[in-house]
Amino acid sequence: MRQDIVPDPRRVGELYDQIDNKGVLHFGYWDSLDDDTPLEQAADRLTDVVAEKLELVPGASLLDVGCGLGVPALRIAARAEVGIVGITVSAEQVRRAGELATAAGLGDRVRFELTDAMAMPFANGSFDAAFALESLIHMDRRAALREIARVVRPGGRIVLTDLYDRTGGTAGEDSMIHVLARLWLMSPLIGRNDYLSLAAGAGLEVVEVLDVSENVLWKTLQQLGERMTAGDRSLVPDVVVDGLDDQRRTEMTTAPAVLGGERDIGCLLVTLRRP
């Protein structure tokens, strides 16, 4: 995907306001491509993997960057005695996540705010750790990582998932997944090894970078393709599907292998640490 401009956070928020009217997509975690665990359960698995890498202790304060409907934050809070602030640029997500927190009896420890992660209102060192699931893909990564590093205390961990381009730039420019990335208002895709420089630019240390394309992204796309062809478009907003040309729209909604066999984009699970 050739794209030089980072999406306006307001447009990203408006996009996710629409998605929230029908459902929200979170990546899952599967043991292999043969694992048939449903997406919803696999998404909980990925949340658990991230929580383990955060190395949380009771009483810790945690920042959820790009919280969506708050499902991962609520799952972590229900299993650990931690306080969580979730931020998003979608007003609809803030409203619905707050309702879910109240319904779960976690409103005293989990709250959600309408905040741009690239310019947060929090004081330096406000949080013990932070995580970002599928959210830096919409941001200027350098600006977002600098801000996250600023609000996390020394020694704190930052765990995130991010997408990277496996085509080397232009080779996959016109593939279905690259077109979808553009319609989904994603920032320019990075390379497989870019987190060494991204972390250094934010003053962070790299603890671990795992390529989880097979376990996370490709299986998510497989199940998404199967649901689309079965007539379930609840996980993809109309504005994205309708932005495709007629041929690609037909392929995406009738042939599950179009997404399920997509390999042009990969997924990283990154653990960073503030020195």
C-alpha positions as CSV (number, residue, x, y, z in Angstrom):
1,M,0.0,0.0,0.0
2,R,1.5,3.3,-1.1
3,Q,0.2,6.0,1.2
4,D,2.1,8.9,2.7
5,I,-0.5,10.6,4.8
6,V,-1.6,9.3,8.3
7,P,-5.4,9.2,8.5
8,D,-7.1,12.0,10.4
9,P,-8.1,10.7,13.8
10,R,-11.5,12.3,13.4
11,R,-12.2,10.2,10.3
12,V,-11.0,7.1,12.0
13,G,-13.4,7.8,14.9
14,E,-16.3,8.3,12.4
15,L,-15.4,5.0,10.7
16,Y,-15.5,3.1,14.0
17,D,-18.7,4.8,15.0
18,Q,-20.2,3.0,12.1
19,I,-18.6,-0.3,12.8
20,D,-19.9,-0.2,16.4
21,N,-23.5,-0.1,15.1
22,K,-23.0,-3.7,13.9
23,G,-20.1,-5.3,15.7
24,V,-16.4,-4.9,16.1
25,L,-13.5,-7.0,14.9
26,H,-10.7,-8.1,17.2
27,F,-7.9,-10.4,16.0
28,G,-7.8,-13.8,17.6
29,Y,-5.1,-16.2,18.5
30,W,-5.1,-19.8,17.2
31,D,-2.6,-22.6,17.8
32,S,-2.4,-23.3,14.0
33,L,-4.3,-22.8,10.8
34,D,-6.1,-26.1,11.5
35,D,-7.4,-24.8,14.8
36,D,-11.2,-24.2,14.4
37,T,-11.8,-22.2,17.6
38,P,-14.4,-19.5,16.9
39,L,-13.1,-15.9,16.5
40,E,-14.8,-14.6,19.7
41,Q,-13.0,-17.2,21.8
42,A,-9.7,-16.8,19.9
43,A,-9.9,-13.0,20.6
44,D,-10.1,-13.8,24.3
45,R,-7.0,-16.0,23.9
46,L,-5.0,-13.1,22.3
47,T,-6.1,-10.8,25.2
48,D,-4.7,-13.4,27.6
49,V,-1.4,-13.7,25.7
50,V,-1.0,-9.9,25.8
51,A,-1.9,-9.7,29.5
52,E,0.7,-12.3,30.3
53,K,3.4,-10.4,28.5
54,L,2.5,-7.2,30.4
55,E,3.6,-8.9,33.6
56,L,0.9,-7.1,35.6
57,V,0.9,-7.0,39.4
58,P,-2.2,-6.3,41.7
59,G,-2.9,-2.6,41.9
60,A,-1.2,-1.7,38.6
61,S,-2.6,1.0,36.4
62,L,-3.0,0.1,32.7
63,L,-3.6,2.1,29.6
64,D,-5.5,0.5,26.7
65,V,-4.6,2.4,23.6
66,G,-7.4,2.2,21.0
67,C,-9.8,0.3,23.3
68,G,-12.6,-0.4,20.9
69,L,-15.7,-1.6,22.9
70,G,-13.4,-2.3,25.8
71,V,-13.8,-6.1,25.7
72,P,-10.1,-6.8,26.2
73,A,-9.8,-4.3,29.0
74,L,-12.8,-5.7,30.8
75,R,-11.5,-9.2,30.5
76,I,-8.1,-8.2,31.9
77,A,-9.7,-6.2,34.8
78,A,-12.0,-9.2,35.6
79,R,-9.0,-11.5,36.0
80,A,-6.5,-9.1,37.6
81,E,-6.8,-6.5,40.3
82,V,-5.7,-3.7,38.1
83,G,-7.2,-0.3,37.1
84,I,-7.6,0.4,33.4
85,V,-8.2,3.5,31.3
86,G,-9.2,2.8,27.7
87,I,-8.9,5.5,25.1
88,T,-10.4,5.8,21.6
89,V,-11.2,8.4,19.0
90,S,-14.7,6.9,18.6
91,A,-17.4,8.6,20.7
92,E,-19.7,5.6,20.1
93,Q,-17.1,3.2,21.4
94,V,-16.7,5.3,24.6
95,R,-20.4,5.2,25.2
96,R,-20.8,1.5,24.6
97,A,-17.7,0.5,26.4
98,G,-18.8,2.5,29.4
99,E,-22.1,0.6,29.4
100,L,-20.4,-2.7,29.2
101,A,-18.1,-1.8,32.2
102,T,-21.1,-0.8,34.3
103,A,-23.0,-4.0,33.3
104,A,-19.9,-6.1,34.3
105,G,-19.6,-4.3,37.7
106,L,-16.2,-3.0,36.8
107,G,-17.1,0.7,36.4
108,D,-15.0,1.5,39.5
109,R,-11.8,0.2,38.0
110,V,-12.2,0.6,34.3
111,R,-13.1,3.8,32.5
112,F,-13.1,4.9,28.9
113,E,-12.2,8.3,27.4
114,L,-12.4,10.1,24.0
115,T,-8.7,10.7,23.5
116,D,-6.2,10.8,20.6
117,A,-3.3,8.5,21.5
118,M,-0.9,10.8,19.6
119,A,-1.7,13.7,22.0
120,M,-2.8,12.4,25.3
121,P,-3.9,14.6,28.3
122,F,-2.2,12.3,30.9
123,A,0.7,13.4,33.0
124,N,4.1,11.8,32.5
125,G,4.4,8.4,34.1
126,S,0.7,8.0,34.8
127,F,0.5,4.3,34.0
128,D,2.4,1.2,35.0
129,A,2.0,-0.4,31.6
130,A,0.1,-0.1,28.3
131,F,-1.3,-2.2,25.5
132,A,-2.5,-1.5,22.0
133,L,-4.5,-4.2,20.0
134,E,-5.0,-3.4,16.3
135,S,-4.9,0.4,16.9
136,L,-1.4,1.8,15.9
137,I,-2.3,0.7,12.4
138,H,-4.4,4.0,12.2
139,M,-1.8,6.3,13.7
140,D,1.6,7.9,13.1
141,R,3.4,5.2,14.9
142,R,6.4,7.3,16.0
143,A,4.1,10.0,17.5
144,A,2.0,7.4,19.2
145,L,4.9,5.4,20.6
146,R,6.5,8.6,22.0
147,E,3.3,9.5,23.8
148,I,2.8,6.0,25.2
149,A,6.4,6.0,26.4
150,R,5.8,9.4,28.0
151,V,2.8,8.3,30.0
152,V,4.2,4.9,31.1
153,R,6.5,4.8,34.2
154,P,10.1,3.6,33.9
155,G,10.3,-0.1,33.9
156,G,6.8,-0.4,32.5
157,R,5.9,-2.7,29.5
158,I,4.1,-1.9,26.3
159,V,2.6,-4.7,24.4
160,L,1.0,-4.3,21.0
161,T,-0.1,-5.9,17.7
162,D,0.8,-4.3,14.4
163,L,0.6,-5.2,10.7
164,Y,3.5,-5.2,8.3
165,D,3.9,-5.4,4.6
166,R,5.3,-8.8,3.3
167,T,5.5,-7.6,-0.3
168,G,8.4,-5.2,0.1
169,G,6.4,-2.2,-0.9
170,T,4.9,-1.9,-4.3
171,A,4.5,-5.6,-5.2
172,G,1.2,-6.0,-3.3
173,E,-0.1,-2.5,-3.9
174,D,-3.2,-3.7,-5.9
175,S,-4.0,-6.9,-3.9
176,M,-7.3,-7.2,-2.1
177,I,-5.8,-6.8,1.3
178,H,-3.9,-3.7,0.4
179,V,-7.0,-2.1,-1.0
180,L,-8.9,-3.0,2.2
181,A,-6.2,-1.5,4.3
182,R,-6.5,1.8,2.5
183,L,-10.3,1.8,2.8
184,W,-10.0,0.9,6.5
185,L,-8.0,4.1,7.0
186,M,-4.7,2.4,7.9
187,S,-1.4,4.3,8.1
188,P,1.4,3.3,5.8
189,L,2.4,-0.3,6.5
190,I,5.8,-0.9,8.0
191,G,8.4,-3.6,7.3
192,R,9.1,-6.7,9.3
193,N,12.1,-5.3,11.2
194,D,11.1,-1.7,11.7
195,Y,10.3,-1.9,15.4
196,L,14.0,-1.7,16.3
197,S,14.1,1.9,14.9
198,L,10.6,2.8,16.0
199,A,11.3,1.8,19.6
200,A,14.6,3.6,19.6
201,G,13.0,6.7,18.3
202,A,10.5,6.6,21.2
203,G,13.2,5.9,23.8
204,L,12.0,2.4,24.4
205,E,13.7,-1.0,24.6
206,V,12.6,-4.0,22.5
207,V,11.9,-7.0,24.7
208,E,10.5,-9.2,22.0
209,V,9.1,-9.1,18.4
210,L,7.2,-12.2,17.4
211,D,5.8,-12.8,13.9
212,V,2.3,-14.1,14.7
213,S,0.9,-13.9,11.2
214,E,-0.2,-17.5,11.1
215,N,-1.6,-17.6,14.6
216,V,-3.3,-14.2,14.5
217,L,-3.9,-12.5,11.2
218,W,-4.2,-15.2,8.6
219,K,-6.7,-17.2,10.7
220,T,-8.7,-14.1,11.5
221,L,-8.9,-13.3,7.8
222,Q,-9.9,-16.9,7.1
223,Q,-12.8,-16.8,9.5
224,L,-13.8,-13.3,8.3
225,G,-13.9,-14.5,4.7
226,E,-16.1,-17.5,5.7
227,R,-18.5,-15.2,7.5
228,M,-18.7,-12.7,4.7
229,T,-19.6,-15.4,2.2
230,A,-22.2,-16.8,4.5
231,G,-23.9,-13.4,4.4
232,D,-22.6,-12.1,7.8
233,R,-21.2,-8.6,7.2
234,S,-21.4,-7.5,10.8
235,L,-17.6,-7.4,11.3
236,V,-16.9,-5.1,8.3
237,P,-18.6,-1.7,7.8
238,D,-20.5,-1.1,4.6
239,V,-18.3,1.9,3.9
240,V,-15.4,-0.5,3.5
241,V,-17.1,-3.1,1.4
242,D,-18.9,-0.5,-0.8
243,G,-15.5,1.2,-1.4
244,L,-14.4,-1.8,-3.4
245,D,-14.8,-2.0,-7.2
246,D,-17.6,-4.4,-8.4
247,Q,-15.2,-7.3,-9.0
248,R,-13.5,-7.1,-5.7
249,R,-16.7,-6.7,-3.8
250,T,-18.2,-9.8,-5.5
251,E,-15.0,-11.8,-4.7
252,M,-14.9,-10.7,-1.1
253,T,-18.6,-11.6,-0.5
254,T,-18.7,-14.9,-2.4
255,A,-15.2,-16.5,-2.2
256,P,-13.9,-17.1,1.3
257,A,-10.4,-18.0,-0.1
258,V,-9.9,-14.4,-1.2
259,L,-9.3,-13.3,2.4
260,G,-8.5,-16.7,3.9
261,G,-5.6,-17.2,1.5
262,E,-4.2,-13.7,1.8
263,R,-0.5,-13.6,2.7
264,D,0.6,-10.1,1.5
265,I,0.3,-8.6,5.1
266,G,1.7,-10.1,8.3
267,C,1.2,-9.5,12.0
268,L,3.6,-8.7,14.8
269,L,3.2,-9.1,18.5
270,V,5.6,-6.6,20.0
271,T,6.8,-6.2,23.6
272,L,8.6,-3.0,24.5
273,R,9.9,-1.6,27.8
274,R,10.5,1.9,29.0
275,P,14.0,2.0,30.5
